[in-house]
Amino acid sequence: MADDNTVFVGSKPPMNYVLAVITQFHNGAKKVYIKARGRAISRAVDVAEIVRNKFMSDLKIDNITTGTEELQGERGDKLNVSTMTITLEKESPKKK
């Protein structure tokens, strides 16, 4: 997986990430990975759907991976945080 084709979703408005994903595809990427943790997961899903439905209808969801990361809390305790990676891929043109 190429790091330069990865968009990390955080707390910014979804359109910021939509623009980042579209830019990756316009720069020649065949696949773009949308990654998010915790509360940002729903925003990552929104980003993937906005890109597919409003801007680039030739994309498909290639893979969705979920997981858990263990983070260090503020008080030294360990926290489990959900993670998700959505892989968007350009569909190859259909041959006639």
C-alpha positions as CSV (number, residue, x, y, z in Angstrom):
1,M,0.0,0.0,0.0
2,A,1.4,3.3,-1.0
3,D,1.5,6.0,1.6
4,D,1.2,8.8,-0.9
5,N,-2.2,7.4,-2.0
6,T,-3.6,7.5,1.5
7,V,-6.0,10.2,2.8
8,F,-6.2,10.3,6.6
9,V,-9.6,11.5,7.7
10,G,-9.8,13.6,10.8
11,S,-12.1,16.4,12.1
12,K,-12.1,18.7,9.1
13,P,-15.2,19.1,6.9
14,P,-15.7,16.1,4.5
15,M,-15.2,18.2,1.4
16,N,-11.6,18.8,2.4
17,Y,-11.0,15.1,2.2
18,V,-13.1,14.7,-1.0
19,L,-10.8,17.2,-2.7
20,A,-7.8,15.2,-1.5
21,V,-9.1,11.9,-2.9
22,I,-10.1,13.5,-6.2
23,T,-6.6,15.1,-6.5
24,Q,-5.0,11.7,-5.9
25,F,-7.0,10.1,-8.8
26,H,-6.3,13.1,-11.1
27,N,-2.6,12.7,-10.4
28,G,-2.7,9.2,-11.8
29,A,-3.4,7.0,-8.8
30,K,-5.2,3.7,-9.6
31,K,-6.2,3.2,-5.9
32,V,-6.7,5.6,-3.0
33,Y,-6.9,4.5,0.6
34,I,-9.2,6.5,3.0
35,K,-8.2,5.8,6.6
36,A,-9.9,6.9,9.8
37,R,-10.0,6.1,13.5
38,G,-12.8,6.4,16.1
39,R,-15.4,9.1,15.5
40,A,-13.9,10.0,12.1
41,I,-15.0,6.6,10.6
42,S,-18.5,7.9,9.7
43,R,-16.8,11.0,8.0
44,A,-14.6,8.6,6.0
45,V,-17.7,6.7,4.8
46,D,-19.3,10.1,3.8
47,V,-16.1,11.0,1.9
48,A,-16.1,7.7,-0.1
49,E,-19.8,8.0,-1.0
50,I,-19.5,11.7,-1.9
51,V,-16.6,11.0,-4.2
52,R,-18.3,8.0,-5.8
53,N,-21.8,9.5,-6.2
54,K,-21.2,13.1,-7.0
55,F,-17.7,13.4,-8.7
56,M,-16.3,10.2,-10.0
57,S,-18.9,7.6,-10.9
58,D,-16.2,5.3,-12.4
59,L,-14.9,4.3,-9.0
60,K,-15.7,1.2,-7.0
61,I,-15.1,0.2,-3.4
62,D,-12.3,-2.4,-3.8
63,N,-12.0,-3.3,-0.1
64,I,-13.0,-2.2,3.4
65,T,-10.8,-3.2,6.3
66,T,-11.6,-2.7,10.0
67,G,-9.5,-3.1,13.0
68,T,-8.6,-1.9,16.5
69,E,-5.6,0.1,17.6
70,E,-4.4,0.3,21.2
71,L,-3.6,3.9,22.2
72,Q,-2.1,5.4,25.3
73,G,-4.7,7.5,27.2
74,E,-4.0,10.8,28.9
75,R,-3.9,9.1,32.3
76,G,-1.6,6.4,31.2
77,D,-4.4,3.8,30.6
78,K,-4.8,1.9,27.4
79,L,-7.7,2.7,25.0
80,N,-9.0,0.6,22.1
81,V,-9.9,2.7,19.1
82,S,-11.7,1.3,16.0
83,T,-10.0,1.8,12.6
84,M,-11.3,1.6,9.1
85,T,-9.6,1.7,5.7
86,I,-11.7,2.1,2.5
87,T,-10.0,1.4,-0.7
88,L,-11.4,3.1,-3.8
89,E,-10.3,1.9,-7.2
90,K,-10.9,3.2,-10.7
91,E,-12.9,0.7,-12.7
92,S,-11.3,-0.3,-16.0
93,P,-13.3,0.7,-19.0
94,K,-15.6,-2.0,-20.3
95,K,-14.6,-3.6,-23.6
96,K,-17.2,-4.1,-26.3
